[in-house]
């Protein structure tokens, strides 16, 4: 999380290779990770070293619930050979392991982490959860600390110390080492030492191997390292240039002159039209389709959204408890505000036109209005935030609509609107993680400026799921909010079928059935543009006669009355509109 980034610029120490053995004894916790490309299945070999501190047993724990993954421990296997006097034993909890050891000195325990996929480069679409698990190709690896680096419970996140991480590469497969704490240089081994809690290594991404291609670009405040692997729709140099342009616009908007080096990793998910990603310490990891490039609607948005998390919410306050369900209840601010500023800064920076802004917002609003979860409560959305994409998106759109309305109200008193309020709440990175939770600090400031209405609106629209009144001027002086009769987008079968790879609830009078889809058919691959009636749904299904491709427009002849954002006549030269665009 970015709230500690500035601290890390002074306390993260990259150690030379010769110092690694000595650092093992100087570190409170030391993880050494080596990929094994030649094992079946492919795996990471890990050795964890820590002080016994008078205990005869210690407990290790892999966190459950991050990115919707609850069973990281299922991939962990104790090494057959352990140091003398050490035993690593499973418990009733799949994510918790007991280490028996001598009470004095340092304890070293060894284990392997199996790769989640036998061959992640086989070109098959990957489930979202696979993208957050350990992946190892023929000559590359990537993993998040959550799934590989268990916490030593005797420490706990409230206890700070010297946290060390070593990456070592097989002699025959040396490539760049990159991610949250490594800069993309080609080297056989590297180590980082951090002063802080175990969370510094857990909320981080690590990658390396010859399969990664690295480019660096200088930026105001510090460089950005971009890294790509696999076949991509945009060449590496153009990708690096576009990322640099977006990141520099954000730094200028927030007035941030001292951002540490950032990494942006681009990984293929082999699923056309499906793009996503996440932000961890000093790194964004993008999971992209083969068509991901400037012509793709999500290109600037995805990169911009993940990068803005450095400030929203990470510089606004603390995260609170690590409970995933509790955190999801407040994503209206962390995700919704980030969506709002992603859209706004793409427009302000000249990367989007007024027409494109209106088009993208119309698409988001229509998806919100059509959603079966539009009136779902935050309590019901939270536990399925990661598993139900449509329900999870509710928190994004609800937060963006709230931001629109509050910005309009605040601008009646101050032309800087919501921008000024949030800039006033920004904390130095080293202070933010210790402050009150970000969403609460924002609500307190809004209450001071606007009275009780903001809290009441969060309760009504986020907690209780009441629909928004989309009034004509909600989106600002450049646009008019209205309504239009739009052909109904109908998939024709239950979307949950995709995660199960088996067609269920196929509508006998729907377009999928007319194209040949039948109940129980195996779904091997697909291309679906949700809400876009102009693009065909393409399904690759398995039948008794072999694989078959089905194509159809997702229409059933009916229409819906849906929101529509349009550019006001003369907006391009209107003084009020131009003042609103400038941030």
C-alpha positions in Angstrom: 0.0 0.0 0.0 1.3 3.4 -1.0 1.0 4.9 2.5 4.5 3.7 3.3 6.1 4.5 0.0 8.0 7.6 1.0 9.4 5.8 4.1 10.6 3.0 1.8 12.7 5.4 -0.2 15.0 5.9 2.8 14.7 2.5 4.4 14.6 0.0 1.5 18.2 -1.0 1.0 19.3 -3.1 -2.0 22.2 -5.3 -0.8 25.1 -6.5 -2.9 25.3 -10.2 -3.5 28.3 -10.7 -1.2 26.3 -9.3 1.7 23.4 -11.8 1.4 24.8 -14.4 3.8 25.6 -11.8 6.4 22.2 -10.1 6.0 20.5 -13.4 6.9 21.7 -13.0 10.5 21.0 -9.2 10.5 17.4 -9.6 9.4 14.5 -10.3 11.8 12.8 -12.1 9.0 14.5 -13.3 5.9 12.9 -15.0 2.9 14.9 -16.6 0.1 13.0 -17.5 -3.0 14.3 -19.5 -6.1 12.1 -20.5 -9.1 12.4 -24.0 -10.4 11.5 -24.1 -14.0 12.6 -27.8 -14.4 10.3 -29.3 -11.7 6.9 -30.9 -12.3 4.9 -29.0 -11.4 6.9 -25.9 -11.6 7.5 -24.4 -8.2 9.2 -21.8 -6.0 11.7 -23.1 -3.4 11.5 -20.9 -0.3 13.6 -20.7 2.9 12.4 -18.6 5.8 14.7 -17.7 8.6 13.7 -16.0 11.9 14.8 -15.8 15.6 13.6 -18.5 17.9 13.2 -16.0 20.8 12.9 -18.8 23.4 10.0 -20.5 21.7 9.9 -24.2 20.9 7.2 -23.7 18.3 6.2 -20.9 16.0 3.2 -20.5 13.7 3.2 -19.4 10.1 0.1 -18.0 8.4 -0.8 -17.1 4.8 -3.5 -14.5 4.6 -6.9 -15.5 3.3 -9.3 -13.3 1.4 -6.9 -11.0 -0.5 -8.1 -10.6 -4.1 -10.8 -13.2 -3.3 -8.3 -16.0 -2.8 -8.9 -18.0 0.5 -6.7 -21.0 0.1 -3.1 -19.9 -0.7 -1.9 -22.5 1.8 -3.1 -25.3 -0.5 -0.1 -24.7 -2.8 2.5 -24.9 0.1 4.4 -28.2 0.7 7.1 -28.7 3.3 10.5 -29.5 1.9 11.5 -33.1 2.5 14.8 -32.0 4.0 14.7 -29.6 6.9 17.5 -28.3 9.1 18.3 -30.5 12.1 15.7 -30.1 14.8 13.1 -28.3 12.6 9.7 -29.7 11.5 7.0 -28.0 9.4 3.6 -29.4 10.2 0.1 -28.7 8.7 -2.8 -27.7 10.9 -6.6 -27.8 10.6 -6.4 -24.4 8.9 -5.2 -24.7 5.4 -3.4 -21.4 5.6 -1.7 -22.0 9.0 1.4 -24.1 9.6 3.3 -25.1 12.8 7.1 -25.0 13.0 8.8 -27.1 15.8 12.3 -25.9 16.6 15.0 -25.4 19.2 14.3 -22.4 21.6 17.6 -20.7 20.9 19.3 -19.2 17.9 17.9 -18.8 14.4 15.3 -21.0 12.8 15.3 -21.9 9.1 12.3 -23.6 7.6 12.0 -24.7 3.9 9.0 -25.2 1.8 7.8 -25.2 -1.9 5.0 -23.2 -3.5 3.5 -24.9 -6.5 2.6 -22.8 -9.6 -1.2 -22.5 -10.0 -1.1 -23.4 -13.7 0.9 -26.2 -15.5 1.5 -23.9 -18.5 0.3 -20.3 -18.2 1.6 -19.6 -21.7 -0.8 -22.0 -23.4 -3.0 -19.2 -24.7 -6.1 -20.3 -22.7 -8.2 -17.6 -20.9 -7.3 -17.5 -17.2 -9.7 -17.2 -14.3 -9.3 -13.9 -12.4 -8.1 -15.7 -9.2 -5.3 -17.4 -11.2 -3.9 -14.0 -11.9 -3.4 -13.4 -8.2 -1.7 -16.7 -7.5 1.9 -17.8 -8.2 2.6 -18.3 -11.9 5.7 -19.8 -13.4 6.4 -20.1 -17.1 9.2 -21.8 -18.9 11.6 -18.9 -18.2 9.7 -16.4 -16.0 8.0 -16.2 -12.6 5.7 -13.8 -10.8 4.0 -13.9 -7.4 2.4 -11.7 -4.7 3.8 -11.9 -1.2 0.3 -12.9 0.0 0.6 -16.4 -1.6 4.3 -17.1 -0.9 5.6 -15.3 2.2 3.7 -16.5 5.3 3.7 -14.2 8.3 5.4 -15.4 11.5 2.5 -15.0 14.0 4.9 -14.2 16.9 5.7 -10.9 15.2 2.3 -9.6 14.0 1.9 -6.5 11.8 2.0 -4.2 14.9 5.7 -5.2 15.4 8.4 -3.6 13.2 11.8 -5.0 12.3 14.2 -5.6 9.5 12.4 -7.5 6.8 14.5 -9.0 4.1 13.8 -10.7 0.8 16.2 -12.5 -1.6 15.5 -13.6 -5.1 17.9 -16.1 -6.7 17.7 -17.3 -10.3 18.8 -20.6 -11.8 22.2 -20.2 -13.5 20.9 -21.2 -16.9 17.9 -18.8 -16.7 19.1 -15.4 -15.5 17.0 -12.4 -16.4 15.7 -9.2 -15.0 14.4 -9.1 -11.4 11.6 -6.6 -10.9 8.4 -5.7 -9.0 7.8 -3.7 -5.9 11.4 -3.5 -4.7 13.6 -4.5 -7.7 14.5 -2.3 -10.6 14.5 -4.6 -13.6 18.2 -5.1 -13.9 19.5 -8.5 -15.1 21.2 -10.1 -12.2 21.5 -13.7 -10.8 20.5 -12.7 -7.3 19.3 -9.6 -5.5 18.0 -8.7 -2.0 16.1 -5.9 -0.4 16.0 -5.0 3.3 13.0 -3.0 4.7 12.4 -1.5 8.1 8.8 -2.0 9.1 6.2 -4.7 9.4 5.7 -8.0 7.6 3.0 -6.2 5.5 5.8 -4.6 3.5 6.7 -7.9 1.8 3.2 -9.3 1.8 1.6 -6.5 -0.1 4.1 -6.6 -2.9 4.8 -8.3 -6.2 8.0 -10.1 -7.3 8.9 -11.2 -10.7 11.9 -12.2 -12.8 13.4 -14.4 -15.5 14.5 -14.0 -19.2 10.8 -14.1 -20.2 10.3 -10.5 -19.0 11.1 -7.5 -21.2 12.0 -4.2 -19.3 12.0 -0.6 -20.3 12.6 2.5 -18.1 11.4 6.1 -18.5 12.5 9.1 -16.5 9.7 11.1 -14.8 9.2 14.1 -12.6 9.9 12.8 -9.1 11.4 9.4 -10.1 11.5 6.9 -12.9 9.0 4.3 -14.0 10.0 0.8 -15.0 7.6 -1.0 -17.3 7.9 -4.8 -17.8 6.0 -7.0 -20.3 5.9 -10.7 -21.1 4.2 -12.8 -23.7 2.6 -11.5 -26.9 1.1 -8.0 -26.5 -1.1 -5.8 -28.7 1.2 -2.8 -28.2 4.9 -2.8 -28.6 7.0 -2.4 -25.4 8.4 1.1 -26.2 5.0 2.6 -27.0 3.6 1.0 -23.9 6.4 2.5 -21.8 5.8 6.0 -23.4 2.1 5.9 -22.7 2.5 4.8 -19.1 5.0 7.6 -18.5 2.7 10.2 -20.0 -0.2 9.1 -17.7 1.8 8.9 -14.6 3.4 12.3 -15.0 0.0 13.9 -15.4 -1.1 12.4 -12.1 2.0 13.5 -10.3 1.6 17.1 -11.6 -2.1 17.2 -10.5 -1.3 16.1 -6.9 1.8 18.2 -6.8 3.9 15.2 -5.9 7.6 15.8 -6.6 9.1 12.9 -4.7 7.4 9.7 -5.9 9.7 6.7 -5.6 10.5 4.5 -8.6 7.4 2.7 -9.8 7.0 -0.5 -11.7 4.1 -1.4 -14.1 4.0 -5.0 -15.1 1.9 -6.1 -18.1 0.9 -9.7 -18.1 -1.4 -11.6 -20.7 -4.6 -13.2 -19.5 -5.4 -14.6 -23.0 -9.0 -13.4 -22.7 -10.1 -10.9 -25.5 -11.7 -7.8 -24.2 -11.0 -8.6 -20.5 -8.6 -6.3 -18.7 -7.9 -5.8 -15.0 -5.2 -5.2 -12.5 -4.2 -4.3 -9.0 -1.8 -1.9 -7.2 0.6 -3.1 -4.5 3.7 -1.5 -3.0 5.3 0.7 -5.7 3.9 -1.5 -8.5 0.9 -1.9 -10.6 0.2 -5.3 -12.2 -2.0 -5.3 -15.3 -3.8 -8.4 -16.6 -4.5 -7.6 -20.2 -6.0 -9.1 -23.3 -4.3 -9.4 -26.7 -6.1 -6.3 -27.9 -4.9 -4.1 -25.0 -3.6 -0.9 -26.6 -4.5 2.7 -27.3 -7.4 1.7 -29.4 -8.8 -0.4 -26.5 -11.3 1.5 -24.4 -9.7 0.4 -21.1 -6.0 1.3 -22.0 -5.6 4.7 -20.4 -8.3 4.0 -17.8 -6.8 0.8 -16.4 -3.3 2.3 -16.1 -4.6 5.5 -14.7 -6.9 3.9 -12.2 -4.2 1.7 -10.7 -1.7 4.5 -10.5 -4.1 6.9 -8.8 -4.4 4.5 -5.9 -1.1 5.9 -4.7 -3.1 8.9 -3.5 -6.6 7.5 -3.4 -7.0 6.3 -0.7 -3.4 5.6 0.3 -2.4 9.2 1.1 -5.8 10.1 2.7 -5.5 7.9 5.8 -5.2 4.4 7.2 -6.7 1.2 5.8 -8.2 -0.1 9.1 -8.5 -3.9 9.6 -7.4 -6.3 7.0 -10.9 -7.9 7.0 -11.8 -8.1 3.3 -15.6 -7.8 3.8 -15.2 -4.7 6.0 -12.8 -3.1 3.5 -15.2 -3.7 0.6 -18.0 -1.7 2.3 -15.8 1.4 1.9 -14.7 0.8 -1.7 -17.2 3.6 -2.7 -14.4 5.9 -1.7 -11.2 4.0 -2.5 -12.5 2.7 -5.9 -15.3 5.0 -6.7 -13.3 8.2 -6.1 -10.4 6.7 -8.0 -12.7 6.0 -11.0 -13.9 9.6 -10.8 -10.5 11.1 -10.9 -9.3 8.6 -13.6 -12.0 9.9 -15.9 -11.6 13.5 -14.9 -7.8 13.6 -15.4 -7.9 11.8 -18.7 -10.1 14.6 -19.8 -8.1 17.4 -18.1 -4.9 16.1 -19.5 -6.2 16.0 -23.1 -6.0 12.2 -23.4 -9.8 12.1 -23.7 -12.1 14.4 -25.6 -15.5 15.6 -24.2 -17.2 13.1 -26.5 -15.1 10.2 -25.3 -15.7 11.1 -21.6 -19.5 11.2 -22.3 -19.3 7.9 -24.1 -17.4 6.2 -21.3 -19.5 7.6 -18.5 -22.7 6.6 -20.4 -21.4 3.1 -20.6 -20.7 3.0 -16.9 -24.1 4.5 -16.0 -26.0 2.1 -18.2 -24.1 -0.9 -16.7 -25.1 0.4 -13.2 -28.7 0.9 -14.2 -29.0 -2.5 -15.8 -27.3 -4.3 -13.0 -29.2 -6.9 -11.0 -27.2 -5.7 -8.0 -28.2 -2.0 -8.4 -30.3 -2.1 -5.2 -28.1 -4.6 -3.3 -26.9 -3.6 0.1 -23.3 -3.1 0.9 -23.5 -5.9 3.3 -24.6 -8.3 0.6 -22.1 -7.1 -1.9 -19.0 -7.2 0.4 -18.5 -11.0 0.6 -18.9 -11.4 -3.2 -17.0 -8.3 -4.2 -14.2 -10.3 -6.0 -16.3 -13.3 -7.1 -19.2 -11.4 -8.6 -17.8 -8.8 -11.0 -21.2 -7.1 -11.6 -21.9 -6.7 -7.9 -18.4 -5.5 -7.2 -18.7 -2.8 -9.8 -21.6 -1.3 -7.8 -19.2 0.2 -5.3 -17.2 1.9 -8.1 -20.2 3.5 -9.7 -21.9 4.5 -6.5 -18.7 6.2 -5.4 -18.2 8.0 -8.6 -21.8 9.3 -8.6 -21.3 10.5 -5.0 -18.1 12.3 -6.1 -19.9 14.0 -9.0 -22.6 15.3 -6.7 -20.3 16.5 -3.9 -18.0 18.2 -6.4 -20.9 20.1 -7.8 -22.0 21.2 -4.3 -18.5 22.1 -3.2 -17.9 24.2 -6.4 -20.8 26.5 -5.4 -18.5 27.6 -2.5 -15.1 27.1 -4.0 -14.3 26.7 -7.8 -11.7 24.0 -6.8 -14.5 21.8 -5.5 -13.7 18.2 -4.4 -10.1 18.7 -5.6 -9.4 21.3 -2.9 -11.0 19.2 -0.2 -9.0 16.1 -1.0 -5.7 17.9 -1.5 -6.2 19.4 1.9 -6.5 16.0 3.4 -3.4 14.5 1.8 -0.9 13.3 4.4 2.9 12.6 4.0 3.1 8.9 3.1 4.8 7.9 6.4 1.9 9.5 8.4 -1.0 8.2 6.3 -1.0 4.6 7.5 -1.1 5.7 11.1 -4.0 8.1 10.6 -7.8 7.5 10.9 -9.3 5.5 8.2 -9.3 7.3 4.8 -13.1 7.1 4.2 -13.8 8.5 7.6 -11.5 11.4 7.2 -13.1 12.2 3.9 -16.6 12.0 5.4 -15.7 14.3 8.3 -14.3 16.9 5.9 -17.4 16.7 3.7 -19.7 17.0 6.8 -17.8 20.2 7.8 -18.3 21.6 4.3 -21.8 20.3 3.4 -23.5 19.3 6.7 -25.1 16.0 7.3 -26.1 15.2 3.7 -22.9 13.3 2.7 -23.2 10.7 5.5 -27.0 10.4 4.7 -26.2 9.8 1.1 -23.6 7.1 1.8 -26.1 5.4 4.1 -28.8 5.5 1.5 -27.0 4.8 -1.8 -24.0 2.7 -0.6 -25.2 0.9 2.5 -28.9 0.5 1.6 -28.5 0.4 -2.2 -31.1 3.0 -3.1 -31.0 4.2 -6.7 -29.5 7.6 -7.5 -31.6 10.4 -9.0 -29.6 11.2 -12.1 -30.5 14.8 -12.5 -29.8 16.8 -15.6 -26.7 18.7 -14.3 -25.1 16.0 -12.2 -22.0 15.5 -14.4 -21.0 19.2 -14.6 -21.4 22.1 -16.9 -20.0 20.4 -20.1 -22.7 17.7 -20.1 -26.4 17.0 -20.0 -27.8 14.0 -18.3 -30.8 12.4 -19.9 -32.5 9.2 -20.8 -32.8 7.2 -24.0 -34.5 4.0 -25.2 -31.7 1.5 -25.8 -31.9 -2.0 -27.3 -31.7 -4.4 -24.4 -28.4 -6.3 -24.0 -29.2 -10.0 -23.4 -26.5 -12.6 -22.9 -29.1 -15.4 -23.1 -27.7 -17.5 -20.3 -26.5 -17.2 -16.8 -23.2 -15.2 -16.6 -22.1 -17.5 -13.8 -21.8 -20.2 -16.4 -18.4 -18.6 -17.5 -16.7 -19.4 -14.2 -18.1 -22.9 -14.2 -17.3 -23.4 -18.0 -20.8 -25.0 -18.4 -23.9 -23.2 -19.8 -26.8 -22.9 -17.4 -30.1 -21.1 -17.5 -30.1 -20.9 -21.3 -33.1 -18.9 -22.3 -35.0 -20.9 -24.9 -36.3 -17.7 -26.5 -33.0 -15.9 -26.2 -30.3 -15.1 -28.7 -27.8 -17.7 -27.4 -30.2 -20.5 -27.8 -31.0 -19.4 -31.3 -27.3 -19.5 -32.1 -27.1 -23.1 -30.9 -26.2 -22.9 -27.2 -27.8 -25.6 -25.1 -28.1 -26.3 -21.4 -25.0 -28.0 -20.0 -22.7 -27.3 -23.0 -19.0 -26.9 -22.1 -17.8 -23.4 -22.6 -14.1 -23.5 -23.6 -13.6 -19.8 -24.5 -15.6 -16.7 -25.1 -15.5 -13.0 -26.2 -18.2 -10.9 -24.5 -18.5 -7.1 -24.4 -21.0 -6.5 -21.6 -23.6 -4.0 -22.4 -22.4 -3.4 -26.0 -25.2 -4.5 -28.4 -23.1 -3.6 -31.4 -20.5 -6.4 -30.7 -21.1 -10.0 -31.2 -20.9 -12.5 -28.4 -18.5 -15.3 -29.5 -18.6 -18.6 -27.7 -16.4 -21.6 -28.3 -18.3 -24.7 -27.1 -17.6 -28.4 -26.9 -20.2 -30.6 -28.6 -20.5 -34.3 -29.4 -19.3 -33.4 -32.9 -16.2 -31.5 -31.6 -15.5 -27.9 -30.8 -17.8 -25.3 -32.4 -17.9 -21.5 -32.5 -21.2 -19.7 -31.9 -21.8 -16.0 -32.8 -24.7 -13.8 -32.1 -25.7 -10.2 -31.3 -26.9 -10.0 -27.6 -30.4 -8.7 -28.5 -33.9 -9.9 -27.9 -35.9 -7.2 -29.7 -36.8 -5.3 -26.5 -35.4 -2.0 -25.2 -34.6 -0.4 -21.9 -34.8 3.3 -20.7 -31.3 4.0 -19.7 -29.1 7.0 -18.7 -27.4 9.0 -21.4 -24.7 11.6 -21.0 -24.3 14.0 -23.9 -22.0 17.0 -24.6 -23.8 20.3 -24.4 -23.8 22.4 -27.6 -21.0 24.9 -27.5 -19.3 23.2 -24.6 -15.9 23.3 -26.2 -15.8 27.1 -26.1 -18.0 27.6 -23.0 -16.1 29.4 -20.2 -17.8 27.4 -17.4 -17.1 24.1 -19.1 -13.5 24.9 -19.7 -13.0 26.0 -16.1 -14.6 22.8 -15.0 -12.2 20.7 -17.2 -9.1 22.4 -15.8 -8.2 20.8 -12.5 
